């Protein structure tokens, strides 16, 4: 069976949303920081069991408050990746409110929470840091090194089938 699924990446500016998409779709990484204005859309086809999934990945501009995003960008979304930066606490301080808003607006869409830049984390034990900051059920990634990038997208794709 062939299906298309719209995936939207949300989170503060500078958390690595674009880098995650580039690593996943193009197997590339750049140290150059490019601000996403509006939205950038990429496509990736994957095979899961007997299903071909056309993932239409929407990389939205960074914003601290999800409710301030253009609602038109989120129309028809099948699933979300909410990305924060493990090295910048400000990027996850209002995460609960943002996730609550997404769940209210899109109650059937699964959300995967992603702590990016694990390669830059210098706070000691990462698991201890996550527990201390009440960050549960997240996947830590490194767009630079490619760690867990494909798996977080593919876990979301499995939830969408």
Order of alpha helices (4+ residues) and beta strands (2+ residues): beta-alpha-beta-beta-alpha-beta-alpha-beta-alpha-beta-alpha
